Amino acid sequence: MLRDGDGMVRADAAHALGQLRPPATAAVRPLIATLEDGAAFTRVRAAEALGAMGPAARAAVGPLAVHVESLRQRDPMTRPSVDRALQAIGAPAPPR
């Protein structure tokens, strides 16, 4: 569903993966890929899902940090979600 043609379906899928308990660690890599989605809302949901997984999404720290740097000018809507995800996973948010 993370590859569905409808952005809302992709966003809902990302959100659902973040709500699973125990965390769906197999979904970390697909969620990292979803950070590059064409729809801003889907990128936000992917970052939120990774944050909801907390330390179980530790593999996402590097990609999230790289992604947040690319957001400085092009995507201010996603930046706060990425910052919160990094903090929830246990990594400090990059400086502004």
MMTF fields as JSON, N, C-alpha, C and O atoms, coordinates in Angstrom:
{
  "mmtfVersion": "1.0.0",
  "mmtfProducer": "UNKNOWN",
  "numBonds": 383,
  "numAtoms": 384,
  "numGroups": 96,
  "numChains": 1,
  "numModels": 1,
  "chainsPerModel": [1],
  "groupsPerChain": [96],
  "chainIdList": ["A"],
  "bondAtomList": [4, 2, 8, 6, 12, 10, 16, 14, 20, 18, 24, 22, 28, 26, 32, 30, 36, 34, 40, 38, 44, 42, 48, 46, 52, 50, 56, 54, 60, 58, 64, 62, 68, 66, 72, 70, 76, 74, 80, 78, 84, 82, 88, 86, 92, 90, 96, 94, 100, 98, 104, 102, 108, 106, 112, 110, 116, 114, 120, 118, 124, 122, 128, 126, 132, 130, 136, 134, 140, 138, 144, 142, 148, 146, 152, 150, 156, 154, 160, 158, 164, 162, 168, 166, 172, 170, 176, 174, 180, 178, 184, 182, 188, 186, 192, 190, 196, 194, 200, 198, 204, 202, 208, 206, 212, 210, 216, 214, 220, 218, 224, 222, 228, 226, 232, 230, 236, 234, 240, 238, 244, 242, 248, 246, 252, 250, 256, 254, 260, 258, 264, 262, 268, 266, 272, 270, 276, 274, 280, 278, 284, 282, 288, 286, 292, 290, 296, 294, 300, 298, 304, 302, 308, 306, 312, 310, 316, 314, 320, 318, 324, 322, 328, 326, 332, 330, 336, 334, 340, 338, 344, 342, 348, 346, 352, 350, 356, 354, 360, 358, 364, 362, 368, 366, 372, 370, 376, 374, 380, 378],
  "bondOrderList": [1, 1, 1, 1, 1, 1, 1, 1, 1, 1, 1, 1, 1, 1, 1, 1, 1, 1, 1, 1, 1, 1, 1, 1, 1, 1, 1, 1, 1, 1, 1, 1, 1, 1, 1, 1, 1, 1, 1, 1, 1, 1, 1, 1, 1, 1, 1, 1, 1, 1, 1, 1, 1, 1, 1, 1, 1, 1, 1, 1, 1, 1, 1, 1, 1, 1, 1, 1, 1, 1, 1, 1, 1, 1, 1, 1, 1, 1, 1, 1, 1, 1, 1, 1, 1, 1, 1, 1, 1, 1, 1, 1, 1, 1, 1],
  "groupList": [{"groupName": "MET", "atomNameList": ["N", "CA", "C", "O"], "elementList": ["N", "C", "C", "O"], "formalChargeList": [0, 0, 0, 0], "bondAtomList": [1, 0, 2, 1, 3, 2], "bondOrderList": [1, 1, 2], "singleLetterCode": "M", "chemCompType": "L-PEPTIDE LINKING"}, {"groupName": "LEU", "atomNameList": ["N", "CA", "C", "O"], "elementList": ["N", "C", "C", "O"], "formalChargeList": [0, 0, 0, 0], "bondAtomList": [1, 0, 2, 1, 3, 2], "bondOrderList": [1, 1, 2], "singleLetterCode": "L", "chemCompType": "L-PEPTIDE LINKING"}, {"groupName": "ARG", "atomNameList": ["N", "CA", "C", "O"], "elementList": ["N", "C", "C", "O"], "formalChargeList": [0, 0, 0, 0], "bondAtomList": [1, 0, 2, 1, 3, 2], "bondOrderList": [1, 1, 2], "singleLetterCode": "R", "chemCompType": "L-PEPTIDE LINKING"}, {"groupName": "ASP", "atomNameList": ["N", "CA", "C", "O"], "elementList": ["N", "C", "C", "O"], "formalChargeList": [0, 0, 0, 0], "bondAtomList": [1, 0, 2, 1, 3, 2], "bondOrderList": [1, 1, 2], "singleLetterCode": "D", "chemCompType": "L-PEPTIDE LINKING"}, {"groupName": "GLY", "atomNameList": ["N", "CA", "C", "O"], "elementList": ["N", "C", "C", "O"], "formalChargeList": [0, 0, 0, 0], "bondAtomList": [1, 0, 2, 1, 3, 2], "bondOrderList": [1, 1, 2], "singleLetterCode": "G", "chemCompType": "PEPTIDE LINKING"}, {"groupName": "VAL", "atomNameList": ["N", "CA", "C", "O"], "elementList": ["N", "C", "C", "O"], "formalChargeList": [0, 0, 0, 0], "bondAtomList": [1, 0, 2, 1, 3, 2], "bondOrderList": [1, 1, 2], "singleLetterCode": "V", "chemCompType": "L-PEPTIDE LINKING"}, {"groupName": "ALA", "atomNameList": ["N", "CA", "C", "O"], "elementList": ["N", "C", "C", "O"], "formalChargeList": [0, 0, 0, 0], "bondAtomList": [1, 0, 2, 1, 3, 2], "bondOrderList": [1, 1, 2], "singleLetterCode": "A", "chemCompType": "L-PEPTIDE LINKING"}, {"groupName": "HIS", "atomNameList": ["N", "CA", "C", "O"], "elementList": ["N", "C", "C", "O"], "formalChargeList": [0, 0, 0, 0], "bondAtomList": [1, 0, 2, 1, 3, 2], "bondOrderList": [1, 1, 2], "singleLetterCode": "H", "chemCompType": "L-PEPTIDE LINKING"}, {"groupName": "GLN", "atomNameList": ["N", "CA", "C", "O"], "elementList": ["N", "C", "C", "O"], "formalChargeList": [0, 0, 0, 0], "bondAtomList": [1, 0, 2, 1, 3, 2], "bondOrderList": [1, 1, 2], "singleLetterCode": "Q", "chemCompType": "L-PEPTIDE LINKING"}, {"groupName": "PRO", "atomNameList": ["N", "CA", "C", "O"], "elementList": ["N", "C", "C", "O"], "formalChargeList": [0, 0, 0, 0], "bondAtomList": [1, 0, 2, 1, 3, 2], "bondOrderList": [1, 1, 2], "singleLetterCode": "P", "chemCompType": "L-PEPTIDE LINKING"}, {"groupName": "THR", "atomNameList": ["N", "CA", "C", "O"], "elementList": ["N", "C", "C", "O"], "formalChargeList": [0, 0, 0, 0], "bondAtomList": [1, 0, 2, 1, 3, 2], "bondOrderList": [1, 1, 2], "singleLetterCode": "T", "chemCompType": "L-PEPTIDE LINKING"}, {"groupName": "ILE", "atomNameList": ["N", "CA", "C", "O"], "elementList": ["N", "C", "C", "O"], "formalChargeList": [0, 0, 0, 0], "bondAtomList": [1, 0, 2, 1, 3, 2], "bondOrderList": [1, 1, 2], "singleLetterCode": "I", "chemCompType": "L-PEPTIDE LINKING"}, {"groupName": "GLU", "atomNameList": ["N", "CA", "C", "O"], "elementList": ["N", "C", "C", "O"], "formalChargeList": [0, 0, 0, 0], "bondAtomList": [1, 0, 2, 1, 3, 2], "bondOrderList": [1, 1, 2], "singleLetterCode": "E", "chemCompType": "L-PEPTIDE LINKING"}, {"groupName": "PHE", "atomNameList": ["N", "CA", "C", "O"], "elementList": ["N", "C", "C", "O"], "formalChargeList": [0, 0, 0, 0], "bondAtomList": [1, 0, 2, 1, 3, 2], "bondOrderList": [1, 1, 2], "singleLetterCode": "F", "chemCompType": "L-PEPTIDE LINKING"}, {"groupName": "SER", "atomNameList": ["N", "CA", "C", "O"], "elementList": ["N", "C", "C", "O"], "formalChargeList": [0, 0, 0, 0], "bondAtomList": [1, 0, 2, 1, 3, 2], "bondOrderList": [1, 1, 2], "singleLetterCode": "S", "chemCompType": "L-PEPTIDE LINKING"}],
  "groupTypeList": [0, 1, 2, 3, 4, 3, 4, 0, 5, 2, 6, 3, 6, 6, 7, 6, 1, 4, 8, 1, 2, 9, 9, 6, 10, 6, 6, 5, 2, 9, 1, 11, 6, 10, 1, 12, 3, 4, 6, 6, 13, 10, 2, 5, 2, 6, 6, 12, 6, 1, 4, 6, 0, 4, 9, 6, 6, 2, 6, 6, 5, 4, 9, 1, 6, 5, 7, 5, 12, 14, 1, 2, 8, 2, 3, 9, 0, 10, 2, 9, 14, 5, 3, 2, 6, 1, 8, 6, 11, 4, 6, 9, 6, 9, 9, 2],
  "groupIdList": [1, 2, 3, 4, 5, 6, 7, 8, 9, 10, 11, 12, 13, 14, 15, 16, 17, 18, 19, 20, 21, 22, 23, 24, 25, 26, 27, 28, 29, 30, 31, 32, 33, 34, 35, 36, 37, 38, 39, 40, 41, 42, 43, 44, 45, 46, 47, 48, 49, 50, 51, 52, 53, 54, 55, 56, 57, 58, 59, 60, 61, 62, 63, 64, 65, 66, 67, 68, 69, 70, 71, 72, 73, 74, 75, 76, 77, 78, 79, 80, 81, 82, 83, 84, 85, 86, 87, 88, 89, 90, 91, 92, 93, 94, 95, 96],
  "secStructList": [7, 6, 6, 7, 1, 1, 2, 2, 2, 2, 2, 2, 2, 2, 2, 2, 2, 2, 2, 7, 1, 1, 7, 7, 4, 4, 4, 2, 2, 2, 2, 2, 2, 2, 6, 6, 7, 1, 1, 2, 2, 2, 2, 2, 2, 2, 2, 2, 2, 2, 2, 2, 6, 4, 4, 4, 4, 4, 4, 4, 2, 2, 2, 2, 2, 2, 2, 2, 2, 2, 2, 2, 2, 2, 7, 6, 6, 6, 2, 2, 2, 2, 2, 2, 2, 2, 2, 2, 2, 6, 7, 7, 7, 7, 7, 7],
  "xCoordList": [0.818, 0.0, 0.865, 0.391, 2.118, 3.011, 3.339, 3.887, 3.015, 3.268, 1.99, 2.03, 0.873, -0.411, -0.384, 0.386, -1.21, -1.287, -1.93, -1.782, -2.632, -3.333, -2.491, -2.189, -2.123, -1.302, -1.921, -1.207, -3.243, -3.901, -3.799, -3.657, -3.868, -3.711, -2.291, -2.093, -1.302, 0.091, 0.268, 0.93, -0.32, -0.223, -0.888, -0.34, -2.069, -2.773, -1.982, -1.944, -1.352, -0.546, 0.645, 0.954, 1.307, 2.439, 1.979, 2.626, 0.872, 0.341, 0.046, 0.414, -0.61, -0.966, 0.281, 0.291, 1.321, 2.552, 3.179, 3.761, 3.06, 3.597, 2.818, 3.338, 1.589, 0.736, 0.861, 0.389, 1.487, 1.581, 2.442, 3.474, 2.019, 2.77, 2.834, 1.796, 3.997, 5.289, 5.56, 4.931, 6.512, 6.783, 7.105, 7.765, 6.628, 6.844, 8.21, 8.307, 9.261, 10.617, 10.898, 11.758, 10.197, 10.37, 9.892, 10.248, 9.099, 8.582, 9.513, 9.251, 10.591, 11.475, 12.037, 11.956, 12.599, 13.19, 12.143, 12.397, 10.972, 9.958, 9.509, 9.224, 9.443, 9.064, 10.158, 9.865, 11.405, 12.505, 12.358, 12.518, 12.055, 11.856, 10.68, 10.7, 9.663, 8.47, 8.765, 7.974, 9.891, 10.281, 10.521, 10.564, 10.678, 10.893, 9.614, 9.665, 8.474, 7.194, 6.899, 7.343, 6.157, 5.793, 4.778, 4.65, 4.053, 3.032, 3.578, 4.02, 3.541, 4.077, 3.395, 4.062, 2.083, 1.369, 1.848, 1.927, 2.168, 2.669, 4.05, 4.346, 4.899, 6.223, 6.093, 6.829, 5.155, 4.917, 4.501, 5.027, 3.564, 3.093, 4.204, 4.266, 5.082, 6.199, 7.143, 7.579, 7.458, 8.319, 7.646, 8.297, 6.36, 5.632, 5.641, 5.805, 5.465, 5.455, 6.812, 6.882, 7.88, 9.213, 9.416, 9.982, 8.958, 9.057, 8.238, 8.668, 7.053, 6.189, 6.832, 6.524, 7.716, 8.418, 9.519, 10.018, 9.893, 10.913, 12.239, 12.614, 12.949, 14.269, 14.264, 15.315, 13.132, 13.056, 13.35, 13.679, 13.234, 13.504, 14.886, 15.121, 15.791, 17.135, 17.821, 18.596, 17.547, 18.158, 17.757, 18.392, 16.726, 16.253, 16.967, 16.766, 17.79, 18.425, 19.246, 19.07, 20.129, 20.955, 20.119, 20.296, 19.205, 18.367, 17.509, 17.324, 16.989, 16.205, 17.077, 16.652, 18.287, 19.182, 19.542, 19.572, 19.814, 20.117, 18.891, 18.997, 17.736, 16.5, 16.179, 15.769, 16.356, 16.007, 16.867, 16.403, 18.1, 18.951, 18.416, 18.496, 17.878, 17.338, 16.02, 15.552, 15.426, 14.14, 14.273, 13.28, 15.455, 15.639, 14.89, 14.303, 14.907, 14.242, 13.072, 12.143, 13.097, 12.082, 10.821, 9.797, 10.837, 9.67, 9.502, 9.717, 9.123, 8.994, 7.899, 7.925, 6.942, 5.861, 6.381, 5.897, 7.351, 7.851, 8.907, 9.05, 9.625, 10.763, 10.402, 11.126, 9.328, 9.026, 8.772, 9.146, 8.145, 7.889, 9.189, 9.336, 10.135, 11.43, 12.177, 12.775, 12.154, 12.797, 12.224, 12.971, 10.898, 10.256, 10.591, 10.794, 10.648, 10.983, 12.391, 12.614, 13.331, 14.705, 14.761, 15.448, 14.049, 14.036, 13.387, 13.88, 12.289, 11.582, 12.421, 12.341, 13.224, 14.085, 15.266, 15.836, 15.618, 16.709, 17.908, 18.98, 17.748, 18.822, 18.454, 17.284, 19.418, 19.083, 18.694, 19.218, 17.779, 17.4, 18.574, 19.29, 18.785, 19.861, 19.622, 18.473, 20.681, 20.499, 19.803, 19.912, 19.095, 18.372, 19.288, 18.859],
  "yCoordList": [-1.198, 0.0, 1.267, 2.332, 1.164, 2.32, 2.737, 3.818, 1.901, 2.202, 2.429, 2.509, 2.533, 2.733, 4.027, 4.937, 4.109, 5.302, 6.496, 7.627, 6.267, 7.324, 7.734, 6.911, 9.001, 9.515, 9.323, 9.079, 9.428, 9.234, 7.78, 7.511, 6.845, 5.424, 5.194, 4.491, 5.796, 5.657, 6.262, 5.674, 7.433, 8.093, 7.264, 7.113, 6.728, 5.891, 4.625, 4.175, 4.047, 2.842, 3.148, 2.374, 4.275, 4.662, 4.853, 4.384, 5.538, 5.776, 4.447, 4.258, 3.541, 2.245, 1.473, 0.845, 1.51, 0.804, 1.362, 0.618, 2.655, 3.268, 2.918, 3.049, 2.478, 2.165, 0.718, 0.384, -0.14, -1.558, -1.764, -1.113, -2.662, -3.028, -4.529, -5.188, -5.088, -4.407, -3.749, -4.09, -2.793, -2.078, -3.022, -4.046, -2.655, -3.446, -3.091, -2.333, -3.645, -3.275, -3.613, -2.986, -4.582, -4.899, -3.744, -3.681, -2.842, -1.714, -0.5, 0.482, -0.55, 0.613, 1.001, 2.168, 0.062, 0.385, 0.923, 1.937, 0.279, 0.853, 2.253, 3.099, 2.501, 3.836, 4.855, 6.006, 4.435, 5.332, 5.731, 6.902, 4.767, 5.063, 6.012, 6.836, 5.912, 6.755, 8.204, 9.09, 8.465, 9.845, 10.641, 11.871, 9.955, 10.613, 10.676, 11.023, 10.347, 10.338, 11.711, 12.732, 11.726, 12.982, 13.814, 15.013, 13.189, 13.906, 14.263, 13.388, 15.542, 16.0, 15.302, 14.918, 15.136, 14.516, 13.082, 12.622, 12.373, 11.007, 11.007, 10.139, 11.968, 12.074, 12.338, 11.769, 13.205, 13.504, 12.235, 11.94, 11.488, 10.255, 9.222, 8.508, 9.133, 8.187, 8.569, 7.707, 9.86, 10.315, 10.07, 9.626, 10.352, 10.111, 8.625, 8.265, 7.77, 6.324, 5.863, 5.06, 6.365, 5.997, 6.473, 5.751, 7.677, 8.177, 7.345, 7.096, 6.912, 6.104, 4.761, 4.165, 4.292, 3.036, 3.207, 2.231, 4.462, 4.739, 4.066, 3.969, 3.601, 2.997, 1.803, 1.456, 1.181, 0.065, 0.527, -0.29, 1.825, 2.384, 3.02, 3.913, 2.57, 3.149, 3.204, 4.124, 2.235, 2.219, 3.44, 3.73, 4.146, 5.312, 6.603, 7.626, 6.58, 7.82, 8.468, 9.655, 7.727, 8.297, 8.851, 10.009, 8.051, 8.574, 9.77, 10.703, 9.75, 10.897, 12.142, 13.226, 12.002, 13.153, 13.717, 14.934, 12.847, 13.306, 13.98, 15.033, 13.377, 13.917, 15.288, 16.191, 15.452, 16.728, 17.855, 18.989, 17.557, 18.589, 19.024, 20.202, 18.093, 18.448, 19.209, 19.794, 19.205, 19.872, 21.338, 22.064, 21.764, 23.129, 24.173, 25.099, 24.029, 25.036, 24.483, 25.225, 23.202, 22.717, 22.175, 22.091, 21.808, 21.148, 21.451, 20.573, 22.676, 23.03, 22.245, 22.16, 21.672, 20.923, 19.622, 19.206, 18.992, 17.705, 17.855, 16.963, 18.925, 19.113, 18.85, 18.101, 19.42, 19.159, 17.68, 17.187, 16.976, 15.551, 14.762, 13.832, 15.138, 14.461, 14.764, 13.863, 16.007, 16.372, 15.551, 15.004, 15.468, 14.702, 13.22, 12.559, 12.698, 11.282, 10.998, 10.006, 11.857, 11.662, 11.668, 10.844, 12.586, 12.646, 11.409, 10.879, 10.94, 9.761, 8.497, 7.594, 8.443, 7.284, 7.317, 6.279, 8.511, 8.641, 9.372, 9.338, 10.039, 10.825, 12.306, 12.662, 13.156, 14.582, 15.117, 14.682, 16.052, 16.704, 17.532, 18.129, 17.58, 18.412, 19.885, 20.313, 20.655, 22.083, 22.774, 22.34, 23.836, 24.583, 25.548, 26.26],
  "zCoordList": [0.0, 0.0, 0.0, -0.395, 0.435, 0.393, -1.037, -1.253, -2.008, -3.425, -4.213, -5.44, -3.539, -4.206, -5.018, -4.712, -6.033, -6.864, -6.18, -6.644, -5.096, -4.352, -3.138, -2.274, -3.088, -1.989, -0.62, 0.353, -0.529, 0.772, 1.22, 2.413, 0.286, 0.636, 1.16, 2.152, 0.48, 0.929, 2.316, 3.172, 2.538, 3.843, 4.933, 6.025, 4.639, 5.627, 5.927, 7.072, 4.909, 5.113, 6.022, 6.928, 5.779, 6.618, 8.058, 8.995, 8.222, 9.573, 10.274, 11.433, 9.577, 10.166, 10.581, 11.64, 9.771, 10.123, 11.397, 12.186, 11.59, 12.799, 14.055, 15.163, 13.897, 15.05, 15.521, 16.607, 14.726, 15.085, 16.324, 16.486, 17.186, 18.382, 18.481, 18.421, 18.628, 18.643, 17.288, 16.287, 17.269, 16.023, 14.865, 15.038, 13.701, 12.489, 11.908, 10.943, 12.506, 12.085, 10.624, 10.007, 10.063, 8.643, 7.757, 6.58, 8.305, 7.539, 7.555, 6.86, 8.333, 8.441, 7.074, 6.691, 6.341, 5.025, 4.044, 3.394, 3.915, 3.022, 3.458, 2.611, 4.758, 5.238, 4.928, 4.607, 5.025, 4.648, 3.183, 2.838, 2.327, 0.904, 0.708, -0.206, 1.545, 1.437, 1.804, 1.483, 2.473, 2.76, 1.481, 1.517, 0.353, -0.94, -1.769, -2.949, -1.178, -1.89, -2.482, -1.957, -3.564, -4.211, -3.447, -3.693, -2.521, -1.751, -0.361, 0.384, -0.027, 1.258, 2.435, 3.396, 2.367, 3.482, 3.7, 4.839, 2.612, 2.724, 3.366, 4.187, 3.006, 3.638, 5.125, 5.932, 5.487, 6.903, 7.642, 8.715, 7.074, 7.721, 7.853, 8.854, 6.856, 6.935, 8.075, 8.838, 8.19, 9.289, 10.633, 11.579, 10.727, 11.977, 12.338, 13.504, 11.338, 11.585, 12.108, 13.038, 11.515, 11.988, 13.425, 14.247, 13.725, 15.091, 16.058, 17.184, 15.626, 16.486, 16.828, 17.861, 15.965, 16.228, 17.263, 17.823, 17.51, 18.514, 18.188, 17.02, 19.206, 18.995, 18.032, 17.493, 17.807, 16.853, 15.429, 14.569, 15.173, 13.845, 13.776, 12.961, 14.617, 14.684, 13.313, 13.049, 12.445, 11.114, 10.284, 9.27, 10.697, 9.946, 10.325, 9.672, 11.357, 11.819, 10.711, 10.437, 10.073, 9.003, 7.866, 7.487, 7.305, 6.224, 6.647, 5.865, 7.862, 8.331, 8.426, 8.025, 8.949, 9.084, 7.718, 7.537, 6.763, 5.4, 4.806, 4.177, 5.003, 4.443, 5.036, 4.307, 6.33, 6.953, 6.392, 6.275, 6.05, 5.466, 4.103, 3.756, 3.335, 2.018, 2.138, 1.162, 3.318, 3.524, 3.916, 3.95, 4.204, 4.72, 3.891, 4.449, 2.577, 1.75, 0.952, 0.631, 0.626, -0.312, 0.332, -0.346, 1.588, 2.167, 3.655, 4.49, 3.992, 5.404, 6.128, 7.356, 5.403, 6.045, 6.674, 7.727, 6.04, 6.504, 7.595, 8.431, 7.606, 8.527, 9.994, 10.649, 10.545, 11.959, 12.246, 13.31, 11.321, 11.521, 11.562, 12.356, 10.701, 10.688, 11.982, 12.571, 12.432, 13.705, 14.861, 15.672, 14.93, 16.01, 15.916, 16.934, 14.694, 14.508, 15.019, 15.714, 14.679, 15.155, 16.682, 17.286, 17.291, 18.758, 19.36, 20.355, 18.773, 19.294, 19.161, 19.994, 18.105, 17.889, 18.867, 19.203, 19.311, 20.267, 19.723, 20.327, 18.587, 18.003, 18.131, 17.992, 18.387, 18.459, 17.09, 16.064, 17.091, 15.833, 15.337, 16.141, 14.027, 13.484, 13.805, 13.919, 13.95, 14.217, 13.062, 11.915, 13.358, 12.309, 11.611, 10.703]
}
